Amino acid sequence: MTFELKIYSRRYNRYLDYRIEKIENGWDIKYVQTCHDTSVCDKTGYPNLYNQLNQDNINYPEDLGNYMRYLWEHAAEKDMTDAEIQKHLNELGTWISTVEKASTTGTFWGNYSATQ
């Protein structure tokens, strides 16, 4: 099953749709405009989720990886339905978007990039 993770981007002033599949040892995370060699990630979403978020200059919660791992492990152990997994990905997308929207703005910060 392919899930969706909708994340707001200040850079593009819109929501971006990341496609996520739960695979045997982690996640397969894709975005249409990705430039990364692989989309396969561990249970925390490393490396591609963070490479993609950084590429898009999206600020995200520091503890996001632990939440991604918790969701993966809970989905595997508790045999969650696709609807339950999607619900929790929606919650994570809302959390990331909240952090991104609350990031410092203004003319001084306009050219800031997390990858600098």
DSSP file (Angstrom, degrees, kcal/mol; ACC not computed):
  #  RESIDUE AA STRUCTURE BP1 BP2  ACC     N-H-->O    O-->H-N    N-H-->O    O-->H-N    TCO  KAPPA ALPHA  PHI   PSI    X-CA   Y-CA   Z-CA
    1    1 A M              0   0    0      0, 0.0     2,-0.5     0, 0.0    21,-0.5   0.000 360.0 360.0 360.0 133.5    0.0    0.0    0.0
    2    2 A T  E     -A   21   0A   0     19,-0.1    19,-0.2    17,-0.0     2,-0.2  -0.857 360.0-164.7 -96.8 126.7    1.3    3.5   -0.9
    3    3 A F  E     -A   20   0A   0     17,-4.0    17,-2.5    -2,-0.5     2,-0.4  -0.579  12.1-127.5-104.2 169.3    0.6    6.1    1.7
    4    4 A E  E     -A   19   0A   0     15,-0.2     2,-0.5    -2,-0.2    15,-0.2  -0.960  12.4-167.2-122.2 136.6    0.7    9.9    1.5
    5    5 A L  E     -A   18   0A   0     13,-2.6    13,-2.4    -2,-0.4     2,-0.5  -0.943  13.4-160.8-121.2 106.6    2.6   12.3    3.7
    6    6 A K  E     +A   17   0A   0     -2,-0.5     2,-0.4    11,-0.2    91,-0.2  -0.780  13.8 178.1 -92.8 124.3    1.4   15.9    3.0
    7    7 A I  E     -A   16   0A   0      9,-2.4     9,-3.2    -2,-0.5     2,-0.2  -0.992  26.6-125.5-131.6 130.6    3.9   18.5    4.2
    8    8 A Y  E     -A   15   0A   0     -2,-0.4     2,-0.5    85,-0.4     7,-0.2  -0.510  21.9-158.7 -73.6 139.7    3.6   22.3    3.9
    9    9 A S  E  >> -A   14   0A   0      5,-2.5     5,-1.3    -2,-0.2     4,-1.3  -0.981  15.7-165.8-121.3 120.3    6.5   24.0    2.2
   10   10 A R  T  45S+     0   0    0     -2,-0.5    -1,-0.1     2,-0.2    47,-0.1   0.855  92.8  61.5 -67.5 -33.9    7.1   27.8    2.8
   11   11 A R  T  45S+     0   0    0     45,-0.4    -1,-0.2     1,-0.2    46,-0.1   0.905 119.2  24.7 -58.1 -44.0    9.5   27.7   -0.1
   12   12 A Y  T  45S-     0   0    0      2,-0.2    -1,-0.2    44,-0.2    -2,-0.2   0.501 100.0-132.0-100.7  -6.9    6.8   26.6   -2.6
   13   13 A N  T  <5S+     0   0    0     -4,-1.3     2,-0.3     1,-0.2    -3,-0.2   0.882  76.7  75.4  56.0  42.5    3.9   28.1   -0.6
   14   14 A R  E   <S-A    9   0A   0     -5,-1.3    -5,-2.5    -7,-0.1     2,-0.3  -0.968  89.6 -81.0-164.6 171.7    1.9   24.8   -0.9
   15   15 A Y  E     -A    8   0A   0     -2,-0.3     2,-0.4    -7,-0.2    -7,-0.3  -0.680  37.3-148.9 -85.1 138.8    1.7   21.3    0.4
   16   16 A L  E     -A    7   0A   0     -9,-3.2    -9,-2.4    -2,-0.3     2,-0.7  -0.863   9.5-137.2-105.7 142.6    4.0   18.7   -1.1
   17   17 A D  E     -A    6   0A   0     -2,-0.4    15,-0.5   -11,-0.2     2,-0.4  -0.886  16.9-169.6-106.7 112.5    2.9   15.1   -1.4
   18   18 A Y  E     -A    5   0A   0    -13,-2.4   -13,-2.6    -2,-0.7     2,-0.5  -0.827  16.7-138.1 -96.4 137.6    5.5   12.5   -0.4
   19   19 A R  E     -AB   4  30A   0     11,-3.1    11,-3.1    -2,-0.4     2,-0.4  -0.837  23.8-172.9 -98.3 132.3    4.7    8.8   -1.3
   20   20 A I  E     -AB   3  29A   0    -17,-2.5   -17,-4.0    -2,-0.5     2,-0.4  -0.981  12.4-175.6-131.0 134.5    5.5    6.3    1.4
   21   21 A E  E     -AB   2  28A   0      7,-1.9     7,-2.6    -2,-0.4     2,-0.6  -0.990  27.0-128.3-124.1 139.0    5.4    2.5    1.5
   22   22 A K  E     - B   0  27A   0    -21,-0.5     5,-0.2    -2,-0.4     2,-0.2  -0.774  37.2-176.9 -83.0 120.8    6.2    0.4    4.5
   23   23 A I  E >   - B   0  26A   0      3,-2.4     3,-0.9    -2,-0.6     5,-0.0  -0.578  41.6 -82.4-114.5 179.7    8.8   -2.1    3.5
   24   24 A E  T 3  S+     0   0    0      1,-0.3     3,-0.0    -2,-0.2    -2,-0.0   0.841 123.1  16.0 -53.5 -44.4   10.4   -5.1    5.2
   25   25 A N  T 3  S-     0   0    0     16,-0.1    18,-0.4    17,-0.0     2,-0.3   0.206 132.6 -37.8-118.4  15.3   13.1   -3.1    7.1
   26   26 A G  E <  S-B   23   0A   0     -3,-0.9    -3,-2.4    16,-0.2     2,-0.3  -0.896  83.4 -39.5 168.3-137.1   11.9    0.5    6.9
   27   27 A W  E     -BC  22  41A   0     14,-1.1    14,-3.6    15,-0.6     2,-0.6  -0.901  26.7-144.1-126.6 152.5   10.2    2.9    4.5
   28   28 A D  E     -BC  21  40A   0     -7,-2.6    -7,-1.9    -2,-0.3     2,-0.5  -0.966  30.7-174.8-113.4 109.2   10.3    3.6    0.8
   29   29 A I  E     +B   20   0A   0     10,-2.9     2,-0.3    -2,-0.6    -9,-0.2  -0.924   5.2 174.5-116.6 123.9    9.8    7.4    0.6
   30   30 A K  E     -B   19   0A   0    -11,-3.1   -11,-3.1    -2,-0.5     2,-0.4  -0.936  16.8-172.8-129.9 149.6    9.5    9.2   -2.7
   31   31 A Y    >   -     0   0    0     -2,-0.3     3,-2.2   -13,-0.2   -13,-0.1  -0.990  34.9-120.6-136.3 141.2    8.8   12.6   -4.0
   32   32 A V  T 3  S+     0   0    0    -15,-0.5    -1,-0.1    -2,-0.4   -14,-0.1   0.831 111.2  42.6 -51.4 -40.2    8.3   13.4   -7.6
   33   33 A Q  T 3  S+     0   0    0     -3,-0.1    -1,-0.3     2,-0.0     2,-0.0   0.080  82.8 140.9 -99.1  25.0   11.1   15.9   -7.8
   34   34 A T    <   -     0   0    0     -3,-2.2     5,-0.0     1,-0.1    18,-0.0  -0.347  32.7-172.2 -69.4 147.2   13.7   13.9   -5.8
   35   35 A C        +     0   0    0      3,-0.1     2,-0.2    -2,-0.0    -1,-0.1   0.163  47.4 116.9-120.0  15.6   17.3   13.9   -6.9
   36   36 A H        -     0   0    0      1,-0.1    -2,-0.0     2,-0.1    12,-0.0  -0.579  69.1-125.9 -92.4 150.8   18.5   11.3   -4.4
   37   37 A D  S    S+     0   0    0     -2,-0.2     2,-0.3     1,-0.1    -1,-0.1   0.814  89.4  23.4 -63.8 -33.7   20.0    8.0   -5.5
   38   38 A T        -     0   0    0      1,-0.1    -1,-0.1     2,-0.1    -2,-0.1  -0.948  48.1-162.0-136.2 153.4   17.6    5.8   -3.4
   39   39 A S        +     0   0    0     -2,-0.3   -10,-2.9     2,-0.1     2,-0.4   0.416  62.7 110.3-108.8  -3.1   14.2    6.1   -1.8
   40   40 A V  E     +C   28   0A   0    -12,-0.2     8,-0.3     8,-0.1     2,-0.3  -0.597  46.2 177.5 -79.4 130.0   14.8    3.3    0.6
   41   41 A C  E     -C   27   0A   0    -14,-3.6   -14,-1.1    -2,-0.4   -16,-0.1  -0.830  29.0-109.8-127.4 162.8   15.0    4.4    4.2
   42   42 A D    >   -     0   0    0      4,-3.1     3,-1.4    -2,-0.3   -15,-0.6  -0.114  55.8 -79.0 -77.7-171.4   15.5    2.8    7.6
   43   43 A K  T 3  S+     0   0    0    -18,-0.4    29,-0.3     1,-0.3   -17,-0.1   0.727 132.0  54.4 -66.0 -21.9   12.6    2.8   10.1
   44   44 A T  T 3  S-     0   0    0      2,-0.2    -1,-0.3    24,-0.1    24,-0.2   0.584 120.1-106.1 -86.0 -10.5   13.4    6.4   11.1
   45   45 A G    <>> -     0   0    0     -3,-1.4     4,-2.0     1,-0.4     5,-0.6   0.421  60.8-179.4  97.3   0.7   13.1    7.6    7.5
   46   46 A Y  T  45 +     0   0    0      1,-0.2    -4,-3.1     2,-0.2    -1,-0.4  -0.632  49.2   1.4 -82.4 137.8   16.9    8.1    7.2
   47   47 A P  T  >5S+     0   0    0      0, 0.0     4,-2.5     0, 0.0     3,-0.3  -0.976 127.7  40.0 -99.5 -21.9   18.4    9.0    4.8
   48   48 A N  H  >5S+     0   0    0     -8,-0.3     4,-2.8     1,-0.2     5,-0.2   0.841 110.1  54.5 -66.1 -37.9   15.9   10.0    2.1
   49   49 A L  H  X5S+     0   0    0     -4,-2.0     4,-2.5     1,-0.2    -1,-0.2   0.943 116.0  39.8 -59.2 -45.4   13.2   11.6    4.1
   50   50 A Y  H  ><S+     0   0    0     -5,-0.6     4,-2.6    -3,-0.3     5,-0.2   0.858 113.6  53.7 -74.9 -35.5   15.6   14.0    5.6
   51   51 A N  H  X S+     0   0    0     -4,-2.5     4,-2.4     2,-0.2    -1,-0.2   0.930 113.1  44.9 -59.6 -44.2   17.6   14.5    2.4
   52   52 A Q  H  X S+     0   0    0     -4,-2.8     4,-2.0     2,-0.2    -2,-0.2   0.928 113.1  48.6 -68.3 -45.0   14.3   15.5    0.7
   53   53 A L  H  <>S+     0   0    0     -4,-2.5     5,-3.0    -5,-0.2    -1,-0.2   0.918 114.1  47.5 -60.7 -42.5   13.1   17.7    3.5
   54   54 A N  H ><5S+     0   0    0     -4,-2.6     3,-1.5     3,-0.2    61,-0.3   0.901 108.9  54.0 -64.9 -40.6   16.5   19.5    3.6
   55   55 A Q  H 3<5S+     0   0    0     -4,-2.4    -1,-0.2     1,-0.3    -2,-0.2   0.874 112.1  44.6 -60.1 -36.9   16.5   19.8   -0.2
   56   56 A D  T 3<5S-     0   0    0     -4,-2.0   -45,-0.4    -5,-0.1    -1,-0.3   0.330 113.6-120.6 -89.9   7.4   13.1   21.5    0.0
   57   57 A N  T < 5 +     0   0    0     -3,-1.5     2,-0.6     1,-0.2    -3,-0.2   0.843  56.9 158.7  57.0  37.0   14.2   23.7    3.0
   58   58 A I      < -     0   0    0     -5,-3.0     2,-0.3    -6,-0.2    -1,-0.2  -0.821  35.5-140.9 -95.2 123.8   11.5   22.3    5.2
   59   59 A N        -     0   0    0     -2,-0.6    41,-0.3    37,-0.1    42,-0.1  -0.633  26.8-179.1 -80.2 140.7   12.1   22.5    8.9
   60   60 A Y        -     0   0    0     -2,-0.3    36,-0.1    39,-0.1     2,-0.0  -0.934  34.7 -81.1-140.3 159.6   11.0   19.5   10.8
   61   61 A P    >   -     0   0    0      0, 0.0     3,-1.7     0, 0.0     4,-0.2  -0.339  34.6-129.9 -64.4 141.0   10.9   18.4   14.5
   62   62 A E  T 3  S+     0   0    0      1,-0.3     3,-0.5     2,-0.1    -2,-0.0   0.820 107.2  51.3 -59.8 -33.2   14.2   17.0   15.8
   63   63 A D  T >> S+     0   0    0      1,-0.2     4,-1.5     2,-0.1     3,-0.6   0.273  74.8 111.2 -90.8  11.2   12.5   13.9   17.2
   64   64 A L  H <> S+     0   0    0     -3,-1.7     4,-2.5     1,-0.2    -1,-0.2   0.872  71.9  57.9 -55.4 -41.8   10.7   13.0   13.9
   65   65 A G  H 3> S+     0   0    0     -3,-0.5     4,-2.4     1,-0.2    -1,-0.2   0.874 103.9  51.4 -59.2 -39.4   12.9    9.9   13.3
   66   66 A N  H <> S+     0   0    0     -3,-0.6     4,-2.4     2,-0.2    -1,-0.2   0.877 110.5  49.2 -66.1 -36.4   11.8    8.4   16.6
   67   67 A Y  H  X S+     0   0    0     -4,-1.5     4,-2.4     2,-0.2    -2,-0.2   0.893 110.2  50.8 -68.5 -39.8    8.2    8.9   15.7
   68   68 A M  H  X S+     0   0    0     -4,-2.5     4,-2.4   -24,-0.2    -2,-0.2   0.921 112.4  47.0 -62.9 -42.9    8.7    7.3   12.3
   69   69 A R  H  X S+     0   0    0     -4,-2.4     4,-3.0     2,-0.2     5,-0.3   0.919 110.8  52.1 -63.7 -43.8   10.4    4.3   13.9
   70   70 A Y  H  X S+     0   0    0     -4,-2.4     4,-2.6     1,-0.2     5,-0.2   0.912 111.1  47.3 -59.9 -43.8    7.6    4.0   16.5
   71   71 A L  H  X S+     0   0    0     -4,-2.4     4,-2.7     2,-0.2    -1,-0.2   0.932 112.8  48.8 -63.5 -45.8    4.9    4.0   13.8
   72   72 A W  H  X S+     0   0    0     -4,-2.4     4,-2.0   -29,-0.3    -2,-0.2   0.947 115.4  43.4 -59.6 -49.1    6.8    1.4   11.7
   73   73 A E  H  X S+     0   0    0     -4,-3.0     4,-2.8     1,-0.2     5,-0.3   0.898 115.0  48.6 -66.0 -41.0    7.3   -0.9   14.7
   74   74 A H  H  X S+     0   0    0     -4,-2.6     4,-2.7    -5,-0.3     6,-0.3   0.903 110.7  51.6 -65.6 -40.6    3.8   -0.4   16.0
   75   75 A A  H  X>S+     0   0    0     -4,-2.7     5,-1.0    -5,-0.2     4,-0.5   0.886 114.8  43.5 -62.9 -38.1    2.4   -1.1   12.5
   76   76 A A  H  <5S+     0   0    0     -4,-2.0    -2,-0.2    -5,-0.2    -1,-0.2   0.912 120.5  38.9 -73.9 -43.0    4.4   -4.3   12.3
   77   77 A E  H  <5S+     0   0    0     -4,-2.8    -2,-0.2     1,-0.2    -3,-0.2   0.865 123.3  38.1 -77.8 -36.9    3.7   -5.6   15.8
   78   78 A K  H  <5S-     0   0    0     -4,-2.7    -1,-0.2    -5,-0.3    -2,-0.2   0.410 100.8-126.5 -97.8   1.0    0.1   -4.6   16.1
   79   79 A D  T  <5 -     0   0    0     -4,-0.5    -3,-0.2    -5,-0.2    -4,-0.1   0.948  36.7-161.0  51.8  55.5   -0.9   -5.4   12.5
   80   80 A M      < -     0   0    0     -5,-1.0    -1,-0.1    -6,-0.3     2,-0.1  -0.278  15.2-112.9 -66.0 150.6   -2.4   -1.9   11.9
   81   81 A T     >  -     0   0    0      1,-0.1     4,-2.2     4,-0.0     5,-0.2  -0.391  26.5-110.1 -76.4 162.3   -4.8   -1.4    9.1
   82   82 A D  H  > S+     0   0    0      1,-0.2     4,-2.6     2,-0.2     5,-0.2   0.882 120.6  55.2 -59.2 -38.5   -3.8    0.8    6.1
   83   83 A A  H  > S+     0   0    0      1,-0.2     4,-2.2     2,-0.2    -1,-0.2   0.881 107.4  49.2 -63.9 -38.2   -6.3    3.4    7.4
   84   84 A E  H  > S+     0   0    0      2,-0.2     4,-2.0     1,-0.2    -2,-0.2   0.915 111.5  48.3 -67.9 -42.5   -4.7    3.5   10.8
   85   85 A I  H  X S+     0   0    0     -4,-2.2     4,-2.2     1,-0.2    -2,-0.2   0.932 112.2  49.3 -62.1 -45.3   -1.2    3.9    9.3
   86   86 A Q  H  X S+     0   0    0     -4,-2.6     4,-2.4     1,-0.2    -2,-0.2   0.899 108.1  54.7 -61.7 -40.5   -2.4    6.7    7.0
   87   87 A K  H  X S+     0   0    0     -4,-2.2     4,-1.7     1,-0.2    -1,-0.2   0.918 110.6  45.1 -57.7 -44.8   -4.1    8.5   10.0
   88   88 A H  H  X S+     0   0    0     -4,-2.0     4,-2.0     2,-0.2    -1,-0.2   0.835 110.6  52.9 -73.3 -31.9   -0.8    8.5   11.9
   89   89 A L  H  X S+     0   0    0     -4,-2.2     4,-2.6     2,-0.2    -1,-0.2   0.872 106.9  54.1 -66.3 -36.2    1.1    9.7    8.9
   90   90 A N  H  X S+     0   0    0     -4,-2.4     4,-2.3     2,-0.2    -2,-0.2   0.904 107.3  50.9 -61.3 -40.8   -1.4   12.5    8.6
   91   91 A E  H  X S+     0   0    0     -4,-1.7     4,-2.1     2,-0.2    -2,-0.2   0.910 111.2  47.3 -63.6 -42.2   -0.7   13.4   12.2
   92   92 A L  H  X S+     0   0    0     -4,-2.0     4,-2.7     2,-0.2     5,-0.2   0.901 110.4  52.6 -66.1 -39.7    3.1   13.5   11.5
   93   93 A G  H  X S+     0   0    0     -4,-2.6     4,-2.5     1,-0.2   -85,-0.4   0.894 109.4  49.4 -61.1 -40.2    2.5   15.6    8.3
   94   94 A T  H  X S+     0   0    0     -4,-2.3     4,-2.2     2,-0.2    -1,-0.2   0.906 111.3  49.6 -64.3 -41.6    0.5   18.1   10.4
   95   95 A W  H  X S+     0   0    0     -4,-2.1     4,-2.1     2,-0.2    -2,-0.2   0.933 112.6  45.8 -63.8 -47.8    3.3   18.2   13.0
   96   96 A I  H  X S+     0   0    0     -4,-2.7     4,-2.7     1,-0.2    -2,-0.2   0.924 113.3  50.7 -60.9 -44.5    6.0   18.8   10.4
   97   97 A S  H  X S+     0   0    0     -4,-2.5     4,-2.7   -91,-0.2    -1,-0.2   0.866 107.5  53.5 -62.6 -37.2    3.8   21.4    8.7
   98   98 A T  H  X S+     0   0    0     -4,-2.2     4,-1.6     2,-0.2    -1,-0.2   0.917 110.8  46.0 -63.7 -43.8    3.3   23.2   12.0
   99   99 A V  H  < S+     0   0    0     -4,-2.1     4,-0.5     2,-0.2    -2,-0.2   0.933 113.9  49.0 -63.2 -45.8    7.0   23.4   12.6
  100  100 A E  H >< S+     0   0    0     -4,-2.7     3,-1.1   -41,-0.3    -2,-0.2   0.911 111.9  47.9 -61.5 -43.8    7.6   24.6    9.0
  101  101 A K  H 3< S+     0   0    0     -4,-2.7    -1,-0.2     1,-0.2    -2,-0.2   0.802 110.6  52.6 -68.0 -28.4    4.9   27.3    9.3
  102  102 A A  T 3< S+     0   0    0     -4,-1.6    -1,-0.2    -5,-0.2    -2,-0.2   0.455  83.9 120.2 -87.2  -0.7    6.3   28.5   12.6
  103  103 A S  S <  S-     0   0    0     -3,-1.1    -3,-0.0    -4,-0.5    -4,-0.0  -0.290  77.7 -88.0 -66.8 149.7    9.8   28.9   11.3
  104  104 A T        -     0   0    0      1,-0.0     2,-0.2     5,-0.0    -1,-0.1  -0.274  52.4-178.6 -58.1 136.9   11.4   32.3   11.4
  105  105 A T        +     0   0    0     -3,-0.1     2,-0.2     3,-0.0     3,-0.2  -0.717  22.3  99.7-127.6 179.6   10.7   34.5    8.4
  106  106 A G  S  > S-     0   0    0     -2,-0.2     4,-1.0     1,-0.1     3,-0.1  -0.539  81.6 -65.4 123.8 171.0   11.7   37.9    7.2
  107  107 A T  T  4 S+     0   0    0      1,-0.2     3,-0.3     2,-0.2     4,-0.3   0.854 128.9  52.7 -64.0 -36.0   14.1   39.5    4.9
  108  108 A F  T  4 S+     0   0    0      1,-0.2     3,-0.5    -3,-0.2    -1,-0.2   0.909 116.6  38.6 -63.9 -41.5   17.2   38.5    6.9
  109  109 A W  T >4 S+     0   0    0      1,-0.2     3,-2.0    -3,-0.1    -1,-0.2   0.486  87.8 100.7 -88.8  -4.1   16.1   34.8    7.0
  110  110 A G  T 3< S+     0   0    0     -4,-1.0    -1,-0.2    -3,-0.3    -2,-0.1   0.777  88.5  37.7 -55.6 -32.4   14.8   34.8    3.4
  111  111 A N  T 3  S+     0   0    0     -3,-0.5    -1,-0.3    -4,-0.3     2,-0.1   0.302  86.8 127.3-103.9   9.0   17.9   33.1    1.9
  112  112 A Y    <   -     0   0    0     -3,-2.0     2,-0.4     2,-0.0    -3,-0.0  -0.426  35.9-173.4 -67.5 137.4   18.5   30.7    4.8
  113  113 A S    >   -     0   0    0     -2,-0.1     3,-1.9     1,-0.1   -58,-0.1  -1.000  27.7-139.9-132.6 133.2   18.9   27.1    3.9
  114  114 A A  T 3  S+     0   0    0     -2,-0.4   -59,-0.1     1,-0.3   -60,-0.1   0.683 103.0  60.8 -62.9 -17.5   19.1   24.2    6.4
  115  115 A T  T 3         0   0    0    -61,-0.3    -1,-0.3     1,-0.2   -60,-0.0   0.413 360.0 360.0 -92.1   2.3   21.7   22.6    4.2
  116  116 A Q    <         0   0    0     -3,-1.9    -1,-0.2     0, 0.0    -2,-0.1   0.497 360.0 360.0 -72.4 360.0   24.2   25.5    4.4
